[in-house]
Amino acid sequence: MSADEHEPIAARLRTRRPPPEMIVVGPADHSRLVLVEGHLRLTAYMLFPKYLPAELDVFLGEAEGLEGWGLY
């Protein structure tokens, strides 16, 4: 996928039907956050930051012991 193909994904942030929130997990102190779902959207947002709002909602999962996950 080329960079230009990511622009429609980022541009959708400015529509009436923006993409769903990305899913992020981390410990309760938020010292390290890991994106679980939404990698393509995150890439699009970073390639085309002009579409980003001042704030971006995400679903945030918090739990102690995440550092023990195999891929955390």
mmCIF file as Biopython writes it, N, C-alpha, C and O atoms, coordinates in Angstrom:
data_model
#
loop_
_atom_site.group_PDB
_atom_site.id
_atom_site.type_symbol
_atom_site.label_atom_id
_atom_site.label_alt_id
_atom_site.label_comp_id
_atom_site.label_asym_id
_atom_site.label_entity_id
_atom_site.label_seq_id
_atom_site.pdbx_PDB_ins_code
_atom_site.Cartn_x
_atom_site.Cartn_y
_atom_site.Cartn_z
_atom_site.occupancy
_atom_site.B_iso_or_equiv
_atom_site.auth_seq_id
_atom_site.auth_asym_id
_atom_site.pdbx_PDB_model_num
ATOM 1   N N  . MET A ? 1  ? 0.841   -1.166  0.000  1.0 0.0 1  A 1 
ATOM 2   C CA . MET A ? 1  ? 0.000   0.000   0.000  1.0 0.0 1  A 1 
ATOM 3   C C  . MET A ? 1  ? 0.893   1.238   0.000  1.0 0.0 1  A 1 
ATOM 4   O O  . MET A ? 1  ? 1.779   1.369   0.844  1.0 0.0 1  A 1 
ATOM 5   N N  . SER A ? 2  ? 0.660   2.140   -0.941 1.0 0.0 2  A 1 
ATOM 6   C CA . SER A ? 2  ? 1.461   3.364   -1.014 1.0 0.0 2  A 1 
ATOM 7   C C  . SER A ? 2  ? 0.945   4.399   -0.016 1.0 0.0 2  A 1 
ATOM 8   O O  . SER A ? 2  ? -0.171  4.284   0.489  1.0 0.0 2  A 1 
ATOM 9   N N  . ALA A ? 3  ? 1.757   5.395   0.259  1.0 0.0 3  A 1 
ATOM 10  C CA . ALA A ? 3  ? 1.369   6.458   1.193  1.0 0.0 3  A 1 
ATOM 11  C C  . ALA A ? 3  ? 0.096   7.148   0.728  1.0 0.0 3  A 1 
ATOM 12  O O  . ALA A ? 3  ? -0.767  7.457   1.550  1.0 0.0 3  A 1 
ATOM 13  N N  . ASP A ? 4  ? -0.040  7.393   -0.551 1.0 0.0 4  A 1 
ATOM 14  C CA . ASP A ? 4  ? -1.232  8.072   -1.062 1.0 0.0 4  A 1 
ATOM 15  C C  . ASP A ? 4  ? -2.513  7.281   -0.809 1.0 0.0 4  A 1 
ATOM 16  O O  . ASP A ? 4  ? -3.585  7.864   -0.648 1.0 0.0 4  A 1 
ATOM 17  N N  . GLU A ? 5  ? -2.401  5.972   -0.777 1.0 0.0 5  A 1 
ATOM 18  C CA . GLU A ? 5  ? -3.580  5.141   -0.526 1.0 0.0 5  A 1 
ATOM 19  C C  . GLU A ? 5  ? -4.060  5.248   0.923  1.0 0.0 5  A 1 
ATOM 20  O O  . GLU A ? 5  ? -5.180  4.842   1.233  1.0 0.0 5  A 1 
ATOM 21  N N  . HIS A ? 6  ? -3.228  5.789   1.807  1.0 0.0 6  A 1 
ATOM 22  C CA . HIS A ? 6  ? -3.612  5.974   3.205  1.0 0.0 6  A 1 
ATOM 23  C C  . HIS A ? 6  ? -4.427  7.245   3.429  1.0 0.0 6  A 1 
ATOM 24  O O  . HIS A ? 6  ? -5.117  7.370   4.441  1.0 0.0 6  A 1 
ATOM 25  N N  . GLU A ? 7  ? -4.352  8.190   2.489  1.0 0.0 7  A 1 
ATOM 26  C CA . GLU A ? 7  ? -5.020  9.474   2.711  1.0 0.0 7  A 1 
ATOM 27  C C  . GLU A ? 7  ? -6.531  9.352   2.903  1.0 0.0 7  A 1 
ATOM 28  O O  . GLU A ? 7  ? -7.060  10.010  3.800  1.0 0.0 7  A 1 
ATOM 29  N N  . PRO A ? 8  ? -7.257  8.556   2.121  1.0 0.0 8  A 1 
ATOM 30  C CA . PRO A ? 8  ? -8.701  8.452   2.370  1.0 0.0 8  A 1 
ATOM 31  C C  . PRO A ? 8  ? -9.029  7.940   3.777  1.0 0.0 8  A 1 
ATOM 32  O O  . PRO A ? 8  ? -10.056 8.302   4.352  1.0 0.0 8  A 1 
ATOM 33  N N  . ILE A ? 9  ? -8.168  7.113   4.315  1.0 0.0 9  A 1 
ATOM 34  C CA . ILE A ? 9  ? -8.388  6.602   5.672  1.0 0.0 9  A 1 
ATOM 35  C C  . ILE A ? 9  ? -8.269  7.746   6.677  1.0 0.0 9  A 1 
ATOM 36  O O  . ILE A ? 9  ? -9.113  7.889   7.561  1.0 0.0 9  A 1 
ATOM 37  N N  . ALA A ? 10 ? -7.231  8.554   6.541  1.0 0.0 10 A 1 
ATOM 38  C CA . ALA A ? 10 ? -7.043  9.693   7.442  1.0 0.0 10 A 1 
ATOM 39  C C  . ALA A ? 10 ? -8.130  10.745  7.224  1.0 0.0 10 A 1 
ATOM 40  O O  . ALA A ? 10 ? -8.631  11.327  8.186  1.0 0.0 10 A 1 
ATOM 41  N N  . ALA A ? 11 ? -8.492  10.990  5.976  1.0 0.0 11 A 1 
ATOM 42  C CA . ALA A ? 11 ? -9.503  12.003  5.667  1.0 0.0 11 A 1 
ATOM 43  C C  . ALA A ? 11 ? -10.858 11.659  6.274  1.0 0.0 11 A 1 
ATOM 44  O O  . ALA A ? 11 ? -11.665 12.548  6.545  1.0 0.0 11 A 1 
ATOM 45  N N  . ARG A ? 12 ? -11.100 10.394  6.484  1.0 0.0 12 A 1 
ATOM 46  C CA . ARG A ? 12 ? -12.386 9.972   7.056  1.0 0.0 12 A 1 
ATOM 47  C C  . ARG A ? 12 ? -12.590 10.520  8.470  1.0 0.0 12 A 1 
ATOM 48  O O  . ARG A ? 12 ? -13.721 10.575  8.951  1.0 0.0 12 A 1 
ATOM 49  N N  . LEU A ? 13 ? -11.506 10.927  9.140  1.0 0.0 13 A 1 
ATOM 50  C CA . LEU A ? 13 ? -11.629 11.533  10.463 1.0 0.0 13 A 1 
ATOM 51  C C  . LEU A ? 13 ? -12.479 12.801  10.433 1.0 0.0 13 A 1 
ATOM 52  O O  . LEU A ? 13 ? -13.076 13.178  11.441 1.0 0.0 13 A 1 
ATOM 53  N N  . ARG A ? 14 ? -12.531 13.446  9.293  1.0 0.0 14 A 1 
ATOM 54  C CA . ARG A ? 14 ? -13.262 14.714  9.156  1.0 0.0 14 A 1 
ATOM 55  C C  . ARG A ? 14 ? -14.664 14.536  8.590  1.0 0.0 14 A 1 
ATOM 56  O O  . ARG A ? 14 ? -15.302 15.512  8.196  1.0 0.0 14 A 1 
ATOM 57  N N  . THR A ? 15 ? -15.144 13.307  8.548  1.0 0.0 15 A 1 
ATOM 58  C CA . THR A ? 15 ? -16.477 13.048  8.017  1.0 0.0 15 A 1 
ATOM 59  C C  . THR A ? 15 ? -17.471 12.821  9.157  1.0 0.0 15 A 1 
ATOM 60  O O  . THR A ? 15 ? -17.097 12.771  10.328 1.0 0.0 15 A 1 
ATOM 61  N N  . ARG A ? 16 ? -18.720 12.689  8.792  1.0 0.0 16 A 1 
ATOM 62  C CA . ARG A ? 16 ? -19.761 12.409  9.792  1.0 0.0 16 A 1 
ATOM 63  C C  . ARG A ? 16 ? -19.680 10.992  10.326 1.0 0.0 16 A 1 
ATOM 64  O O  . ARG A ? 16 ? -20.236 10.686  11.381 1.0 0.0 16 A 1 
ATOM 65  N N  . ARG A ? 17 ? -18.988 10.129  9.602  1.0 0.0 17 A 1 
ATOM 66  C CA . ARG A ? 17 ? -18.819 8.741   10.038 1.0 0.0 17 A 1 
ATOM 67  C C  . ARG A ? 17 ? -17.332 8.416   10.125 1.0 0.0 17 A 1 
ATOM 68  O O  . ARG A ? 17 ? -16.804 7.708   9.268  1.0 0.0 17 A 1 
ATOM 69  N N  . PRO A ? 18 ? -16.652 8.926   11.148 1.0 0.0 18 A 1 
ATOM 70  C CA . PRO A ? 18 ? -15.217 8.648   11.279 1.0 0.0 18 A 1 
ATOM 71  C C  . PRO A ? 18 ? -14.973 7.172   11.570 1.0 0.0 18 A 1 
ATOM 72  O O  . PRO A ? 18 ? -15.893 6.455   11.964 1.0 0.0 18 A 1 
ATOM 73  N N  . PRO A ? 19 ? -13.753 6.722   11.379 1.0 0.0 19 A 1 
ATOM 74  C CA . PRO A ? 19 ? -13.441 5.316   11.661 1.0 0.0 19 A 1 
ATOM 75  C C  . PRO A ? 19 ? -13.631 5.013   13.149 1.0 0.0 19 A 1 
ATOM 76  O O  . PRO A ? 19 ? -13.622 5.928   13.972 1.0 0.0 19 A 1 
ATOM 77  N N  . PRO A ? 20 ? -13.799 3.753   13.493 1.0 0.0 20 A 1 
ATOM 78  C CA . PRO A ? 20 ? -13.938 3.405   14.910 1.0 0.0 20 A 1 
ATOM 79  C C  . PRO A ? 20 ? -12.663 3.713   15.683 1.0 0.0 20 A 1 
ATOM 80  O O  . PRO A ? 20 ? -11.583 3.852   15.107 1.0 0.0 20 A 1 
ATOM 81  N N  . GLU A ? 21 ? -12.811 3.816   16.985 1.0 0.0 21 A 1 
ATOM 82  C CA . GLU A ? 21 ? -11.669 4.105   17.839 1.0 0.0 21 A 1 
ATOM 83  C C  . GLU A ? 21 ? -10.660 2.963   17.784 1.0 0.0 21 A 1 
ATOM 84  O O  . GLU A ? 21 ? -11.027 1.795   17.654 1.0 0.0 21 A 1 
ATOM 85  N N  . MET A ? 22 ? -9.390  3.320   17.884 1.0 0.0 22 A 1 
ATOM 86  C CA . MET A ? 22 ? -8.342  2.320   17.981 1.0 0.0 22 A 1 
ATOM 87  C C  . MET A ? 22 ? -8.362  1.758   19.399 1.0 0.0 22 A 1 
ATOM 88  O O  . MET A ? 22 ? -8.867  2.402   20.318 1.0 0.0 22 A 1 
ATOM 89  N N  . ILE A ? 23 ? -7.815  0.568   19.573 1.0 0.0 23 A 1 
ATOM 90  C CA . ILE A ? 23 ? -7.786  -0.078  20.884 1.0 0.0 23 A 1 
ATOM 91  C C  . ILE A ? 23 ? -6.349  -0.078  21.390 1.0 0.0 23 A 1 
ATOM 92  O O  . ILE A ? 23 ? -5.430  -0.547  20.718 1.0 0.0 23 A 1 
ATOM 93  N N  . VAL A ? 24 ? -6.182  0.462   22.590 1.0 0.0 24 A 1 
ATOM 94  C CA . VAL A ? 24 ? -4.870  0.623   23.220 1.0 0.0 24 A 1 
ATOM 95  C C  . VAL A ? 24 ? -4.933  -0.022  24.600 1.0 0.0 24 A 1 
ATOM 96  O O  . VAL A ? 24 ? -5.950  0.083   25.286 1.0 0.0 24 A 1 
ATOM 97  N N  . VAL A ? 25 ? -3.861  -0.683  25.011 1.0 0.0 25 A 1 
ATOM 98  C CA . VAL A ? 25 ? -3.802  -1.247  26.362 1.0 0.0 25 A 1 
ATOM 99  C C  . VAL A ? 25 ? -2.531  -0.774  27.051 1.0 0.0 25 A 1 
ATOM 100 O O  . VAL A ? 25 ? -1.537  -0.432  26.412 1.0 0.0 25 A 1 
ATOM 101 N N  . GLY A ? 26 ? -2.598  -0.769  28.371 1.0 0.0 26 A 1 
ATOM 102 C CA . GLY A ? 26 ? -1.433  -0.389  29.147 1.0 0.0 26 A 1 
ATOM 103 C C  . GLY A ? 26 ? -1.698  -0.561  30.620 1.0 0.0 26 A 1 
ATOM 104 O O  . GLY A ? 26 ? -2.832  -0.825  31.019 1.0 0.0 26 A 1 
ATOM 105 N N  . PRO A ? 27 ? -0.667  -0.416  31.440 1.0 0.0 27 A 1 
ATOM 106 C CA . PRO A ? 27 ? -0.849  -0.486  32.883 1.0 0.0 27 A 1 
ATOM 107 C C  . PRO A ? 27 ? -1.607  0.755   33.367 1.0 0.0 27 A 1 
ATOM 108 O O  . PRO A ? 27 ? -1.722  1.744   32.644 1.0 0.0 27 A 1 
ATOM 109 N N  . ALA A ? 28 ? -2.113  0.688   34.583 1.0 0.0 28 A 1 
ATOM 110 C CA . ALA A ? 28 ? -2.935  1.764   35.132 1.0 0.0 28 A 1 
ATOM 111 C C  . ALA A ? 28 ? -2.218  3.112   35.156 1.0 0.0 28 A 1 
ATOM 112 O O  . ALA A ? 28 ? -2.872  4.153   35.087 1.0 0.0 28 A 1 
ATOM 113 N N  . ASP A ? 29 ? -0.895  3.114   35.253 1.0 0.0 29 A 1 
ATOM 114 C CA . ASP A ? 29 ? -0.165  4.389   35.285 1.0 0.0 29 A 1 
ATOM 115 C C  . ASP A ? 29 ? 0.122   4.952   33.891 1.0 0.0 29 A 1 
ATOM 116 O O  . ASP A ? 29 ? 0.713   6.025   33.768 1.0 0.0 29 A 1 
ATOM 117 N N  . HIS A ? 30 ? -0.293  4.236   32.837 1.0 0.0 30 A 1 
ATOM 118 C CA . HIS A ? 30 ? -0.125  4.645   31.435 1.0 0.0 30 A 1 
ATOM 119 C C  . HIS A ? 30 ? 1.338   4.847   31.051 1.0 0.0 30 A 1 
ATOM 120 O O  . HIS A ? 30 ? 1.639   5.600   30.124 1.0 0.0 30 A 1 
ATOM 121 N N  . SER A ? 31 ? 2.240   4.185   31.753 1.0 0.0 31 A 1 
ATOM 122 C CA . SER A ? 31 ? 3.666   4.350   31.483 1.0 0.0 31 A 1 
ATOM 123 C C  . SER A ? 31 ? 4.089   3.781   30.131 1.0 0.0 31 A 1 
ATOM 124 O O  . SER A ? 31 ? 5.090   4.205   29.556 1.0 0.0 31 A 1 
ATOM 125 N N  . ARG A ? 32 ? 3.329   2.831   29.639 1.0 0.0 32 A 1 
ATOM 126 C CA . ARG A ? 32 ? 3.639   2.247   28.327 1.0 0.0 32 A 1 
ATOM 127 C C  . ARG A ? 32 ? 2.325   1.810   27.698 1.0 0.0 32 A 1 
ATOM 128 O O  . ARG A ? 32 ? 1.662   0.904   28.203 1.0 0.0 32 A 1 
ATOM 129 N N  . LEU A ? 33 ? 1.953   2.444   26.610 1.0 0.0 33 A 1 
ATOM 130 C CA . LEU A ? 33 ? 0.725   2.101   25.911 1.0 0.0 33 A 1 
ATOM 131 C C  . LEU A ? 33 ? 1.058   1.346   24.634 1.0 0.0 33 A 1 
ATOM 132 O O  . LEU A ? 33 ? 2.002   1.694   23.925 1.0 0.0 33 A 1 
ATOM 133 N N  . VAL A ? 34 ? 0.280   0.316   24.348 1.0 0.0 34 A 1 
ATOM 134 C CA . VAL A ? 34 ? 0.505   -0.512  23.169 1.0 0.0 34 A 1 
ATOM 135 C C  . VAL A ? 34 ? -0.780  -0.548  22.345 1.0 0.0 34 A 1 
ATOM 136 O O  . VAL A ? 34 ? -1.862  -0.807  22.872 1.0 0.0 34 A 1 
ATOM 137 N N  . LEU A ? 35 ? -0.648  -0.287  21.068 1.0 0.0 35 A 1 
ATOM 138 C CA . LEU A ? 35 ? -1.786  -0.349  20.155 1.0 0.0 35 A 1 
ATOM 139 C C  . LEU A ? 35 ? -2.088  -1.811  19.847 1.0 0.0 35 A 1 
ATOM 140 O O  . LEU A ? 35 ? -1.224  -2.548  19.372 1.0 0.0 35 A 1 
ATOM 141 N N  . VAL A ? 36 ? -3.318  -2.220  20.121 1.0 0.0 36 A 1 
ATOM 142 C CA . VAL A ? 36 ? -3.724  -3.599  19.882 1.0 0.0 36 A 1 
ATOM 143 C C  . VAL A ? 36 ? -4.442  -3.718  18.539 1.0 0.0 36 A 1 
ATOM 144 O O  . VAL A ? 36 ? -4.264  -4.700  17.818 1.0 0.0 36 A 1 
ATOM 145 N N  . GLU A ? 37 ? -5.247  -2.719  18.210 1.0 0.0 37 A 1 
ATOM 146 C CA . GLU A ? 37 ? -6.017  -2.753  16.969 1.0 0.0 37 A 1 
ATOM 147 C C  . GLU A ? 37 ? -6.066  -1.350  16.389 1.0 0.0 37 A 1 
ATOM 148 O O  . GLU A ? 37 ? -6.359  -0.391  17.104 1.0 0.0 37 A 1 
ATOM 149 N N  . GLY A ? 38 ? -5.782  -1.223  15.102 1.0 0.0 38 A 1 
ATOM 150 C CA . GLY A ? 38 ? -5.836  0.067   14.443 1.0 0.0 38 A 1 
ATOM 151 C C  . GLY A ? 38 ? -4.522  0.500   13.813 1.0 0.0 38 A 1 
ATOM 152 O O  . GLY A ? 38 ? -4.293  1.690   13.597 1.0 0.0 38 A 1 
ATOM 153 N N  . HIS A ? 39 ? -3.666  -0.457  13.522 1.0 0.0 39 A 1 
ATOM 154 C CA . HIS A ? 39 ? -2.341  -0.132  12.985 1.0 0.0 39 A 1 
ATOM 155 C C  . HIS A ? 39 ? -2.402  0.596   11.637 1.0 0.0 39 A 1 
ATOM 156 O O  . HIS A ? 39 ? -1.635  1.532   11.407 1.0 0.0 39 A 1 
ATOM 157 N N  . LEU A ? 40 ? -3.295  0.180   10.759 1.0 0.0 40 A 1 
ATOM 158 C CA . LEU A ? 40 ? -3.410  0.840   9.457  1.0 0.0 40 A 1 
ATOM 159 C C  . LEU A ? 40 ? -3.880  2.278   9.642  1.0 0.0 40 A 1 
ATOM 160 O O  . LEU A ? 40 ? -3.358  3.192   9.004  1.0 0.0 40 A 1 
ATOM 161 N N  . ARG A ? 41 ? -4.875  2.481   10.523 1.0 0.0 41 A 1 
ATOM 162 C CA . ARG A ? 41 ? -5.359  3.838   10.790 1.0 0.0 41 A 1 
ATOM 163 C C  . ARG A ? 41 ? -4.261  4.708   11.395 1.0 0.0 41 A 1 
ATOM 164 O O  . ARG A ? 41 ? -4.101  5.865   11.007 1.0 0.0 41 A 1 
ATOM 165 N N  . LEU A ? 42 ? -3.512  4.162   12.332 1.0 0.0 42 A 1 
ATOM 166 C CA . LEU A ? 42 ? -2.444  4.939   12.962 1.0 0.0 42 A 1 
ATOM 167 C C  . LEU A ? 42 ? -1.400  5.351   11.925 1.0 0.0 42 A 1 
ATOM 168 O O  . LEU A ? 42 ? -0.908  6.479   11.957 1.0 0.0 42 A 1 
ATOM 169 N N  . THR A ? 43 ? -1.064  4.455   11.016 1.0 0.0 43 A 1 
ATOM 170 C CA . THR A ? 43 ? -0.127  4.789   9.941  1.0 0.0 43 A 1 
ATOM 171 C C  . THR A ? 43 ? -0.687  5.918   9.084  1.0 0.0 43 A 1 
ATOM 172 O O  . THR A ? 43 ? 0.029   6.865   8.759  1.0 0.0 43 A 1 
ATOM 173 N N  . ALA A ? 44 ? -1.955  5.822   8.719  1.0 0.0 44 A 1 
ATOM 174 C CA . ALA A ? 44 ? -2.593  6.865   7.904  1.0 0.0 44 A 1 
ATOM 175 C C  . ALA A ? 44 ? -2.591  8.203   8.629  1.0 0.0 44 A 1 
ATOM 176 O O  . ALA A ? 44 ? -2.327  9.238   8.018  1.0 0.0 44 A 1 
ATOM 177 N N  . TYR A ? 45 ? -2.880  8.191   9.918  1.0 0.0 45 A 1 
ATOM 178 C CA . TYR A ? 45 ? -2.920  9.438   10.686 1.0 0.0 45 A 1 
ATOM 179 C C  . TYR A ? 45 ? -1.541  10.084  10.758 1.0 0.0 45 A 1 
ATOM 180 O O  . TYR A ? 45 ? -1.421  11.308  10.705 1.0 0.0 45 A 1 
ATOM 181 N N  . MET A ? 46 ? -0.510  9.270   10.877 1.0 0.0 46 A 1 
ATOM 182 C CA . MET A ? 46 ? 0.836   9.826   10.957 1.0 0.0 46 A 1 
ATOM 183 C C  . MET A ? 46 ? 1.324   10.331  9.597  1.0 0.0 46 A 1 
ATOM 184 O O  . MET A ? 46 ? 2.103   11.282  9.529  1.0 0.0 46 A 1 
ATOM 185 N N  . LEU A ? 47 ? 0.873   9.703   8.530  1.0 0.0 47 A 1 
ATOM 186 C CA . LEU A ? 47 ? 1.246   10.165  7.190  1.0 0.0 47 A 1 
ATOM 187 C C  . LEU A ? 47 ? 0.513   11.446  6.806  1.0 0.0 47 A 1 
ATOM 188 O O  . LEU A ? 47 ? 1.032   12.254  6.035  1.0 0.0 47 A 1 
ATOM 189 N N  . PHE A ? 48 ? -0.696  11.633  7.343  1.0 0.0 48 A 1 
ATOM 190 C CA . PHE A ? 48 ? -1.523  12.791  6.988  1.0 0.0 48 A 1 
ATOM 191 C C  . PHE A ? 48 ? -2.068  13.459  8.244  1.0 0.0 48 A 1 
ATOM 192 O O  . PHE A ? 48 ? -3.275  13.439  8.484  1.0 0.0 48 A 1 
ATOM 193 N N  . PRO A ? 49 ? -1.181  14.053  9.048  1.0 0.0 49 A 1 
ATOM 194 C CA . PRO A ? 49 ? -1.611  14.643  10.318 1.0 0.0 49 A 1 
ATOM 195 C C  . PRO A ? 49 ? -2.560  15.832  10.164 1.0 0.0 49 A 1 
ATOM 196 O O  . PRO A ? 49 ? -3.191  16.245  11.137 1.0 0.0 49 A 1 
ATOM 197 N N  . LYS A ? 50 ? -2.668  16.386  8.956  1.0 0.0 50 A 1 
ATOM 198 C CA . LYS A ? 50 ? -3.569  17.526  8.760  1.0 0.0 50 A 1 
ATOM 199 C C  . LYS A ? 50 ? -5.022  17.161  9.041  1.0 0.0 50 A 1 
ATOM 200 O O  . LYS A ? 50 ? -5.846  18.048  9.267  1.0 0.0 50 A 1 
ATOM 201 N N  . TYR A ? 51 ? -5.348  15.882  9.032  1.0 0.0 51 A 1 
ATOM 202 C CA . TYR A ? 51 ? -6.722  15.452  9.292  1.0 0.0 51 A 1 
ATOM 203 C C  . TYR A ? 51 ? -6.991  15.187  10.778 1.0 0.0 51 A 1 
ATOM 204 O O  . TYR A ? 51 ? -8.142  15.018  11.180 1.0 0.0 51 A 1 
ATOM 205 N N  . LEU A ? 52 ? -5.942  15.152  11.581 1.0 0.0 52 A 1 
ATOM 206 C CA . LEU A ? 52 ? -6.113  14.834  12.998 1.0 0.0 52 A 1 
ATOM 207 C C  . LEU A ? 52 ? -6.815  15.960  13.737 1.0 0.0 52 A 1 
ATOM 208 O O  . LEU A ? 52 ? -6.476  17.132  13.569 1.0 0.0 52 A 1 
ATOM 209 N N  . PRO A ? 53 ? -7.805  15.595  14.562 1.0 0.0 53 A 1 
ATOM 210 C CA . PRO A ? 53 ? -8.414  16.607  15.419 1.0 0.0 53 A 1 
ATOM 211 C C  . PRO A ? 53 ? -7.484  16.924  16.594 1.0 0.0 53 A 1 
ATOM 212 O O  . PRO A ? 53 ? -6.461  16.263  16.775 1.0 0.0 53 A 1 
ATOM 213 N N  . ALA A ? 54 ? -7.837  17.922  17.380 1.0 0.0 54 A 1 
ATOM 214 C CA . ALA A ? 54 ? -7.025  18.281  18.542 1.0 0.0 54 A 1 
ATOM 215 C C  . ALA A ? 54 ? -6.944  17.124  19.533 1.0 0.0 54 A 1 
ATOM 216 O O  . ALA A ? 54 ? -5.937  16.957  20.222 1.0 0.0 54 A 1 
ATOM 217 N N  . GLU A ? 55 ? -8.003  16.331  19.600 1.0 0.0 55 A 1 
ATOM 218 C CA . GLU A ? 55 ? -8.037  15.143  20.459 1.0 0.0 55 A 1 
ATOM 219 C C  . GLU A ? 55 ? -8.540  13.965  19.645 1.0 0.0 55 A 1 
ATOM 220 O O  . GLU A ? 55 ? -9.365  14.123  18.746 1.0 0.0 55 A 1 
ATOM 221 N N  . LEU A ? 56 ? -8.037  12.785  19.968 1.0 0.0 56 A 1 
ATOM 222 C CA . LEU A ? 56 ? -8.427  11.566  19.263 1.0 0.0 56 A 1 
ATOM 223 C C  . LEU A ? 56 ? -8.856  10.535  20.296 1.0 0.0 56 A 1 
ATOM 224 O O  . LEU A ? 56 ? -8.053  10.123  21.133 1.0 0.0 56 A 1 
ATOM 225 N N  . ASP A ? 57 ? -10.097 10.121  20.244 1.0 0.0 57 A 1 
ATOM 226 C CA . ASP A ? 57 ? -10.599 9.122   21.189 1.0 0.0 57 A 1 
ATOM 227 C C  . ASP A ? 57 ? -10.071 7.740   20.837 1.0 0.0 57 A 1 
ATOM 228 O O  . ASP A ? 57 ? -9.971  7.379   19.664 1.0 0.0 57 A 1 
ATOM 229 N N  . VAL A ? 58 ? -9.735  6.974   21.867 1.0 0.0 58 A 1 
ATOM 230 C CA . VAL A ? 58 ? -9.343  5.576   21.723 1.0 0.0 58 A 1 
ATOM 231 C C  . VAL A ? 58 ? -10.047 4.779   22.812 1.0 0.0 58 A 1 
ATOM 232 O O  . VAL A ? 58 ? -10.451 5.339   23.831 1.0 0.0 58 A 1 
ATOM 233 N N  . PHE A ? 59 ? -10.192 3.500   22.607 1.0 0.0 59 A 1 
ATOM 234 C CA . PHE A ? 59 ? -10.617 2.605   23.678 1.0 0.0 59 A 1 
ATOM 235 C C  . PHE A ? 59 ? -9.358  2.214   24.424 1.0 0.0 59 A 1 
ATOM 236 O O  . PHE A ? 59 ? -8.416  1.690   23.830 1.0 0.0 59 A 1 
ATOM 237 N N  . LEU A ? 60 ? -9.338  2.469   25.728 1.0 0.0 60 A 1 
ATOM 238 C CA . LEU A ? 60 ? -8.155  2.202   26.530 1.0 0.0 60 A 1 
ATOM 239 C C  . LEU A ? 60 ? -8.452  1.098   27.532 1.0 0.0 60 A 1 
ATOM 240 O O  . LEU A ? 60 ? -9.341  1.226   28.374 1.0 0.0 60 A 1 
ATOM 241 N N  . GLY A ? 61 ? -7.699  0.018   27.431 1.0 0.0 61 A 1 
ATOM 242 C CA . GLY A ? 61 ? -7.787  -1.062  28.400 1.0 0.0 61 A 1 
ATOM 243 C C  . GLY A ? 61 ? -6.629  -0.943  29.370 1.0 0.0 61 A 1 
ATOM 244 O O  . GLY A ? 61 ? -5.479  -0.779  28.962 1.0 0.0 61 A 1 
ATOM 245 N N  . GLU A ? 62 ? -6.937  -1.027  30.662 1.0 0.0 62 A 1 
ATOM 246 C CA . GLU A ? 62 ? -5.898  -0.930  31.682 1.0 0.0 62 A 1 
ATOM 247 C C  . GLU A ? 62 ? -5.908  -2.186  32.530 1.0 0.0 62 A 1 
ATOM 248 O O  . GLU A ? 62 ? -6.969  -2.720  32.854 1.0 0.0 62 A 1 
ATOM 249 N N  . ALA A ? 63 ? -4.732  -2.652  32.883 1.0 0.0 63 A 1 
ATOM 250 C CA . ALA A ? 63 ? -4.640  -3.814  33.760 1.0 0.0 63 A 1 
ATOM 251 C C  . ALA A ? 63 ? -3.226  -3.923  34.303 1.0 0.0 63 A 1 
ATOM 252 O O  . ALA A ? 63 ? -2.252  -3.592  33.627 1.0 0.0 63 A 1 
ATOM 253 N N  . GLU A ? 64 ? -3.140  -4.382  35.509 1.0 0.0 64 A 1 
ATOM 254 C CA . GLU A ? 64 ? -1.832  -4.692  36.078 1.0 0.0 64 A 1 
ATOM 255 C C  . GLU A ? 64 ? -1.366  -6.018  35.471 1.0 0.0 64 A 1 
ATOM 256 O O  . GLU A ? 64 ? -2.191  -6.870  35.141 1.0 0.0 64 A 1 
ATOM 257 N N  . GLY A ? 65 ? -0.098  -6.191  35.328 1.0 0.0 65 A 1 
ATOM 258 C CA . GLY A ? 65 ? 0.449   -7.444  34.830 1.0 0.0 65 A 1 
ATOM 259 C C  . GLY A ? 65 ? 0.570   -7.536  33.327 1.0 0.0 65 A 1 
ATOM 260 O O  . GLY A ? 65 ? 0.951   -8.586  32.810 1.0 0.0 65 A 1 
ATOM 261 N N  . LEU A ? 66 ? 0.255   -6.461  32.601 1.0 0.0 66 A 1 
ATOM 262 C CA . LEU A ? 66 ? 0.370   -6.519  31.142 1.0 0.0 66 A 1 
ATOM 263 C C  . LEU A ? 66 ? 1.803   -6.756  30.687 1.0 0.0 66 A 1 
ATOM 264 O O  . LEU A ? 66 ? 2.041   -7.320  29.619 1.0 0.0 66 A 1 
ATOM 265 N N  . GLU A ? 67 ? 2.744   -6.324  31.500 1.0 0.0 67 A 1 
ATOM 266 C CA . GLU A ? 67 ? 4.145   -6.504  31.135 1.0 0.0 67 A 1 
ATOM 267 C C  . GLU A ? 67 ? 4.503   -7.989  30.972 1.0 0.0 67 A 1 
ATOM 268 O O  . GLU A ? 67 ? 5.498   -8.319  30.327 1.0 0.0 67 A 1 
ATOM 269 N N  . GLY A ? 68 ? 3.706   -8.868  31.548 1.0 0.0 68 A 1 
ATOM 270 C CA . GLY A ? 68 ? 3.936   -10.294 31.437 1.0 0.0 68 A 1 
ATOM 271 C C  . GLY A ? 68 ? 3.385   -10.917 30.172 1.0 0.0 68 A 1 
ATOM 272 O O  . GLY A ? 68 ? 3.642   -12.091 29.905 1.0 0.0 68 A 1 
ATOM 273 N N  . TRP A ? 69 ? 2.637   -10.163 29.389 1.0 0.0 69 A 1 
ATOM 274 C CA . TRP A ? 69 ? 2.123   -10.688 28.130 1.0 0.0 69 A 1 
ATOM 275 C C  . TRP A ? 69 ? 3.290   -11.001 27.198 1.0 0.0 69 A 1 
ATOM 276 O O  . TRP A ? 69 ? 4.302   -10.301 27.202 1.0 0.0 69 A 1 
ATOM 277 N N  . GLY A ? 70 ? 3.144   -12.034 26.419 1.0 0.0 70 A 1 
ATOM 278 C CA . GLY A ? 70 ? 4.216   -12.447 25.529 1.0 0.0 70 A 1 
ATOM 279 C C  . GLY A ? 70 ? 4.637   -11.397 24.526 1.0 0.0 70 A 1 
ATOM 280 O O  . GLY A ? 70 ? 5.828   -11.293 24.232 1.0 0.0 70 A 1 
ATOM 281 N N  . LEU A ? 71 ? 3.726   -10.620 23.988 1.0 0.0 71 A 1 
ATOM 282 C CA . LEU A ? 71 ? 4.060   -9.635  22.958 1.0 0.0 71 A 1 
ATOM 283 C C  . LEU A ? 71 ? 3.930   -8.203  23.443 1.0 0.0 71 A 1 
ATOM 284 O O  . LEU A ? 71 ? 3.892   -7.281  22.628 1.0 0.0 71 A 1 
ATOM 285 N N  . TYR A ? 72 ? 3.862   -7.997  24.739 1.0 0.0 72 A 1 
ATOM 286 C CA . TYR A ? 72 ? 3.755   -6.645  25.280 1.0 0.0 72 A 1 
ATOM 287 C C  . TYR A ? 72 ? 5.125   -6.064  25.342 1.0 0.0 72 A 1 
ATOM 288 O O  . TYR A ? 72 ? 5.292   -4.921  25.769 1.0 0.0 72 A 1 
#
